[in-house]
Amino acid sequence: MSRTLKLAATGTAAGVLSGLLGIGGGTVIVPLLVLWLGYGERRATGTSLAAIVVIAAMATLLQGAYGNVDVSKGLIVGIPAMGGALLGTWIQQRIATDTISLLFALLMIGVAIDLVLT
């Protein structure tokens, strides 16, 4: 399968899961870029963040059409998240990629355990 097709398949999976479950960016794109396309952790994260902008914009418009968007609450969550993204990026540039991989794996394990138990 060509690299372009793999990227398109990654985007499709992320988009479907984003619209369906509100996830997709980091939980789908990053692992697929690393495992399937051979991206490094930092490049996968940056590429995923660029894709999330497009995914989130489209999903927000469609969810808004269904009346499911609370803009004021979204801003209350989103504005501080911008500061968190700046801090997270700053930290990421200062730690080893193996540590980034471990932290991401621990996050995914924690989410899986929470989903099973709830």
JOCOR-V310176 format. One record per pair of residues at least 4 apart in sequence whose C-alpha atoms are under 7 Angstrom apart, sorted by the first residue. I is the first residue (numbers start at 1). J is the second residue. If there is no record, write none. Layout:
# JOCOR-V310176
i: [I:I]
j: [J:J]
This chain:
# JOCOR-V310176
i: [1:1:2:3:4:5:6:7:8:9:10:10:10:11:12:13:14:14:14:14:14:15:15:15:16:17:17:17:17:18:18:18:19:23:24:24:25:25:25:26:26:27:28:29:29:30:30:30:30:31:32:32:33:33:33:33:34:34:34:34:34:39:39:40:41:41:42:43:44:45:46:47:48:49:51:52:53:54:55:56:57:58:59:60:61:62:63:63:63:64:64:70:71:72:73:74:75:77:78:80:81:82:83:84:85:86:87:88:89:90:91:95:96:97:98:99:100:101:102:103:104:105:106:107:108:109:110:111:112:113:114]
j: [5:6:6:7:8:9:10:11:12:13:14:29:32:15:16:17:18:24:25:28:29:19:24:55:20:21:22:23:24:22:23:24:59:27:28:29:29:48:52:30:48:31:32:33:48:34:44:45:48:35:36:37:37:38:39:44:38:39:40:41:44:43:44:44:45:97:46:47:48:49:50:51:52:53:55:56:57:58:59:60:61:62:63:64:65:66:67:68:69:68:69:74:75:76:77:78:79:81:82:84:85:86:87:88:89:90:91:92:93:94:95:99:100:101:102:103:104:105:106:107:108:109:110:111:112:113:114:115:116:117:118]
